């Protein structure tokens, strides 16, 4: 039986792993889940295992750090104990990088979400993507663009265009999310800010100024990192910005589905907004999900340009399907089983 060690550590990875865990089980693959503890707050971690039916981790490292060096040795110990056929890593986080390093030369790495590029090397996520792709024997790409990018870079691993597993999660859980009754009546704009660069003092001040000046209502699930930065800097959100605790996956999907616009710095929410046909404004200078911008559904904005971007935000009627058909997980499982 094929054995896979799935390394997860943060919110987006829990979401991505949910449909793939089902597909691995259905394919007869033995999956062992390792949770690094990069996200350890229950609202950012355990709620997703409970809500999405992800198998409980066989290994909880509970490291409470985002330092890939601190994660690599403990993950390596699990790799040596379990001797899996594959170490499966997701996306672009420090847990992804640590998992790829921990596999060593003896165990092959399979990278879900391979080939994405923002071309912004100031982002640690971009550096992680490039390094993990070069360490991976099997590269699961969400689209042909990503596969072509790997070919252009001369990345040696085997490329497979499978679609996006987060699209699978949206397909599977959208109906249940839309049935939820949230205590937020539309109209509102869904807001998230969590990336390290956006929580630096000067940058966060400029973002808060732009939000406070915007003439619309925001519902803002506040990431623990962002909450800490806001409190430390003494930054005040005006009354039209409703700050709430982090939401589980289904609640967040419901929040986005009923929003008039999404404002975010999250890669995952850019895609979820697209699949739910909600226009998006991304508070970054670049994105790895460039096709959402090319389609006219997503706009990149700096804080001074937020008001203009919000005024122009529309979801195009002719927006094409992007990143697969919602069945990436089955394709990945079939390749791993072969």
C-alpha positions as CSV (number, residue, x, y, z in Angstrom):
1,X,0.0,0.0,0.0
2,X,1.3,3.5,-0.9
3,X,2.0,5.5,2.2
4,X,1.9,9.3,2.2
5,X,3.0,11.7,5.0
6,X,1.0,14.9,4.6
7,X,2.6,17.9,6.3
8,X,0.3,20.7,7.2
9,X,0.7,23.7,9.5
10,X,-1.6,26.6,8.8
11,X,-5.2,27.5,7.9
12,X,-5.0,27.3,4.1
13,X,-3.2,23.9,4.3
14,X,-6.0,22.4,6.4
15,X,-8.5,23.5,3.8
16,X,-6.5,22.1,0.9
17,X,-5.9,18.8,2.7
18,X,-9.6,18.1,3.4
19,X,-10.7,17.0,0.0
20,X,-7.4,15.4,-0.8
21,X,-7.5,13.3,2.4
22,X,-10.9,11.9,1.2
23,X,-9.5,11.1,-2.2
24,X,-6.4,9.4,-0.8
25,X,-8.5,7.2,1.4
26,X,-10.9,6.4,-1.5
27,X,-7.8,5.4,-3.6
28,X,-6.6,3.0,-0.9
29,X,-3.6,5.2,0.1
30,X,-2.4,5.2,3.7
31,X,-2.2,8.9,4.8
32,X,-0.4,10.0,7.9
33,X,-1.0,13.6,8.8
34,X,1.6,15.7,10.6
35,X,0.6,19.1,12.0
36,X,3.7,21.3,12.6
37,X,1.9,23.7,14.8
38,X,2.8,26.8,12.7
39,X,-0.8,27.9,13.4
40,X,-1.7,26.7,16.9
41,X,-4.5,29.0,18.0
42,X,-7.6,26.8,18.1
43,X,-9.6,29.3,15.9
44,X,-6.9,29.0,13.2
45,X,-6.2,25.2,13.6
46,X,-8.4,22.7,15.4
47,X,-11.7,24.2,14.1
48,X,-10.7,23.1,10.6
49,X,-10.0,19.5,11.6
50,X,-13.4,19.4,13.4
51,X,-15.4,21.2,10.7
52,X,-13.9,19.6,7.5
53,X,-13.5,16.1,8.8
54,X,-9.8,16.0,8.3
55,X,-8.2,12.9,9.9
56,X,-6.7,13.8,13.3
57,X,-3.0,14.2,13.0
58,X,-1.0,11.2,13.9
59,X,1.7,13.7,14.9
60,X,1.1,17.1,16.5
61,X,4.5,18.8,16.9
62,X,2.9,21.8,18.6
63,X,6.1,23.8,17.8
64,X,4.3,27.2,17.8
65,X,6.8,28.7,15.5
66,X,7.0,29.7,11.8
67,X,10.8,29.0,11.8
68,X,11.4,26.3,9.1
69,X,14.7,25.4,10.7
70,X,13.0,24.5,14.0
71,X,10.4,22.4,12.2
72,X,12.8,20.4,9.9
73,X,14.5,18.1,12.4
74,X,11.2,17.0,14.2
75,X,9.6,16.3,10.8
76,X,12.7,14.4,9.8
77,X,12.4,12.2,12.8
78,X,8.8,11.3,11.7
79,X,9.9,10.6,8.2
80,X,12.6,8.2,9.4
81,X,10.1,6.5,11.7
82,X,7.3,6.1,9.1
83,X,9.4,5.7,5.9
84,X,6.6,6.9,3.6
85,X,6.6,6.6,-0.1
86,X,5.9,10.4,-0.4
87,X,6.1,13.5,1.7
88,X,3.2,15.6,0.5
89,X,3.5,19.4,1.0
90,X,1.0,22.2,0.2
91,X,1.5,25.7,-1.0
92,X,4.2,28.1,0.1
93,X,4.4,28.4,3.8
94,X,7.4,27.7,6.1
95,X,5.8,24.4,7.0
96,X,5.9,23.5,3.3
97,X,9.6,24.3,3.1
98,X,10.4,22.4,6.3
99,X,8.5,19.3,5.1
100,X,10.4,19.4,1.8
101,X,13.7,19.7,3.5
102,X,12.8,17.0,6.1
103,X,12.2,14.4,3.3
104,X,15.9,14.3,2.6
105,X,17.2,12.4,-0.4
106,X,15.6,9.1,0.5
107,X,11.9,10.1,0.3
108,X,10.3,11.8,-2.7
109,X,8.5,15.1,-2.2
110,X,5.1,15.8,-3.9
111,X,4.2,19.5,-4.0
112,X,0.6,20.5,-4.3
113,X,0.2,24.0,-5.9
114,X,3.5,23.9,-7.8
115,X,4.7,26.4,-10.3
116,X,3.0,29.5,-9.0
117,X,5.0,32.7,-9.1
118,X,4.3,36.3,-8.1
119,X,7.8,37.3,-9.2
120,X,8.2,39.3,-6.0
121,X,11.3,37.9,-4.2
122,X,10.7,40.2,-1.2
123,X,7.9,37.8,-0.2
124,X,9.1,34.8,1.8
125,X,6.3,32.8,0.2
126,X,7.8,33.3,-3.3
127,X,11.2,32.1,-2.1
128,X,9.6,29.1,-0.5
129,X,7.7,28.2,-3.8
130,X,10.9,28.3,-5.8
131,X,12.9,26.2,-3.4
132,X,10.2,23.6,-2.8
133,X,9.6,23.2,-6.5
134,X,13.3,22.5,-7.0
135,X,13.2,19.9,-4.2
136,X,10.1,18.1,-5.5
137,X,10.0,14.9,-7.5
138,X,6.3,15.4,-8.3
139,X,4.8,18.8,-9.1
140,X,1.0,19.1,-9.0
141,X,0.2,22.3,-10.9
142,X,-3.1,24.1,-10.8
143,X,-3.0,25.2,-14.4
144,X,-1.0,25.1,-17.6
145,X,0.6,28.4,-16.9
146,X,2.2,27.0,-13.7
147,X,3.5,24.0,-15.6
148,X,5.0,26.2,-18.3
149,X,6.7,28.3,-15.6
150,X,8.4,25.2,-14.2
151,X,9.5,24.1,-17.7
152,X,11.0,27.6,-18.3
153,X,12.9,27.4,-15.0
154,X,14.2,24.0,-15.8
155,X,12.7,22.5,-12.7
156,X,13.5,18.7,-13.0
157,X,10.5,17.1,-11.3
158,X,7.6,15.5,-13.1
159,X,4.8,18.0,-13.8
160,X,1.1,17.1,-13.6
161,X,-1.6,19.7,-14.3
162,X,-4.4,18.7,-11.9
163,X,-6.3,21.9,-11.0
164,X,-6.6,23.4,-7.5
165,X,-7.5,21.4,-4.4
166,X,-8.9,24.5,-2.8
167,X,-11.4,24.6,-5.7
168,X,-12.4,21.1,-4.7
169,X,-13.1,22.3,-1.2
170,X,-15.2,25.2,-2.5
171,X,-17.2,22.8,-4.7
172,X,-17.8,20.4,-1.9
173,X,-18.7,22.9,0.8
174,X,-20.2,25.9,-0.9
175,X,-23.8,24.7,-0.6
176,X,-23.4,24.0,3.1
177,X,-21.8,27.4,3.6
178,X,-24.6,29.2,1.8
179,X,-27.1,27.6,4.2
180,X,-25.5,29.1,7.2
181,X,-27.1,32.1,8.9
182,X,-24.4,34.6,9.8
183,X,-25.1,37.6,12.1
184,X,-24.0,40.0,9.4
185,X,-26.7,41.4,7.1
186,X,-25.6,42.4,3.6
187,X,-24.5,44.7,2.2
188,X,-20.9,44.5,3.5
189,X,-17.3,44.1,2.2
190,X,-15.4,41.1,3.6
191,X,-12.0,42.1,4.8
192,X,-8.9,40.0,5.8
193,X,-5.3,41.2,6.5
194,X,-2.7,38.7,7.8
195,X,0.5,38.7,5.8
196,X,3.6,39.7,7.7
197,X,4.4,42.6,5.3
198,X,1.0,44.1,5.8
199,X,1.4,44.0,9.6
200,X,4.6,46.0,9.7
201,X,4.0,49.3,11.5
202,X,4.1,51.9,8.7
203,X,2.3,49.6,6.2
204,X,-0.5,48.7,8.7
205,X,-1.0,52.3,9.6
206,X,-1.5,53.2,5.9
207,X,-4.0,50.3,5.5
208,X,-6.0,51.3,8.6
209,X,-6.1,54.9,7.3
210,X,-7.4,53.8,3.9
211,X,-10.0,51.5,5.5
212,X,-11.2,54.2,8.0
213,X,-11.6,56.7,5.0
214,X,-13.6,54.2,2.9
215,X,-17.3,54.9,2.8
216,X,-18.6,51.3,3.2
217,X,-19.2,48.7,5.9
218,X,-16.5,46.1,6.4
219,X,-16.8,42.8,8.3
220,X,-13.2,41.9,9.4
221,X,-12.3,38.6,10.9
222,X,-9.0,39.5,12.6
223,X,-6.1,37.2,12.4
224,X,-4.2,36.8,15.7
225,X,-1.0,38.3,14.2
226,X,-3.0,41.4,12.9
227,X,-4.8,41.8,16.2
228,X,-1.5,41.8,18.1
229,X,-0.1,44.4,15.7
230,X,-3.2,46.7,15.9
231,X,-3.1,46.6,19.7
232,X,0.6,47.1,19.9
233,X,0.5,50.2,17.6
234,X,-2.7,51.5,19.2
235,X,-4.5,51.7,15.9
236,X,-8.2,52.3,16.0
237,X,-10.7,51.0,13.5
238,X,-13.7,53.3,12.8
239,X,-17.2,52.1,13.6
240,X,-17.9,51.0,10.0
241,X,-15.3,48.3,10.3
242,X,-16.7,45.5,12.3
243,X,-13.8,43.5,13.8
244,X,-14.7,40.0,14.8
245,X,-12.9,36.8,15.9
246,X,-11.5,34.5,13.2
247,X,-14.0,32.3,11.5
248,X,-14.1,28.6,10.6
249,X,-13.9,27.6,7.0
250,X,-17.6,27.2,6.4
251,X,-18.4,30.6,8.1
252,X,-15.7,32.3,6.1
253,X,-16.9,30.8,2.9
254,X,-20.5,32.0,3.8
255,X,-19.1,35.5,4.6
256,X,-17.4,35.8,1.2
257,X,-20.4,34.4,-0.7
258,X,-22.7,37.1,0.6
259,X,-20.2,40.0,0.3
260,X,-20.4,42.7,-2.3
261,X,-16.5,42.8,-2.5
262,X,-13.6,41.0,-0.8
263,X,-10.6,43.0,0.3
264,X,-7.7,40.7,1.3
265,X,-4.0,39.9,1.1
266,X,-4.7,36.1,1.2
267,X,-4.0,34.0,-1.9
268,X,-6.7,31.5,-1.0
269,X,-9.4,34.2,-0.7
270,X,-8.6,35.6,-4.1
271,X,-9.5,32.2,-5.5
272,X,-12.5,31.6,-3.4
273,X,-13.9,35.0,-4.3
274,X,-13.4,34.1,-8.0
275,X,-15.2,30.8,-7.7
276,X,-18.0,32.4,-5.8
277,X,-18.2,35.2,-8.4
278,X,-17.4,38.0,-5.9
279,X,-15.1,40.9,-7.0
280,X,-11.8,41.1,-5.1
281,X,-9.3,43.8,-4.2
282,X,-5.9,42.5,-3.2
283,X,-3.8,44.7,-0.9
284,X,-0.5,43.6,-2.4
285,X,1.7,44.8,-5.2
286,X,1.7,41.3,-6.9
287,X,-0.2,38.1,-6.8
288,X,0.6,34.5,-7.8
289,X,-3.0,34.1,-9.0
290,X,-2.5,36.4,-12.0
291,X,-5.3,34.9,-14.0
292,X,-7.9,36.4,-11.6
293,X,-6.5,39.8,-12.4
294,X,-6.3,39.2,-16.1
295,X,-10.0,38.2,-16.0
296,X,-10.9,41.5,-14.4
297,X,-12.3,40.0,-11.3
298,X,-9.4,40.9,-9.0
299,X,-7.5,44.3,-8.6
300,X,-4.2,44.8,-7.0
301,X,-4.2,48.0,-4.8
302,X,-1.9,49.9,-2.6
303,X,-3.6,51.6,0.4
304,X,-3.8,55.0,-1.2
305,X,-5.6,53.4,-4.1
306,X,-8.0,51.4,-2.1
307,X,-11.0,53.7,-2.6
308,X,-10.6,53.8,-6.3
309,X,-10.2,50.0,-6.5
310,X,-13.3,49.5,-4.5
311,X,-15.3,51.8,-6.7
312,X,-14.2,49.9,-9.8
313,X,-14.6,46.4,-8.4
314,X,-16.9,44.3,-10.6
315,X,-17.2,40.6,-11.3
316,X,-17.2,40.2,-15.1
317,X,-20.1,38.3,-16.6
318,X,-17.8,36.5,-19.0
319,X,-15.2,35.4,-16.5
320,X,-13.7,32.1,-17.6
321,X,-13.4,29.0,-15.4
322,X,-10.0,29.0,-13.7
323,X,-7.8,26.4,-11.9
324,X,-9.6,23.2,-12.8
325,X,-13.0,21.6,-12.4
326,X,-13.1,20.9,-8.7
327,X,-11.7,17.4,-9.0
328,X,-8.0,17.9,-8.5
329,X,-7.9,15.7,-5.5
330,X,-8.9,12.6,-7.4
331,X,-6.2,13.3,-10.0
332,X,-3.5,13.7,-7.4
333,X,-4.5,10.5,-5.6
334,X,-4.4,8.6,-8.9
335,X,-0.9,9.8,-9.6
336,X,0.3,9.0,-6.1
337,X,-1.2,5.5,-6.2
338,X,0.3,4.6,-9.6
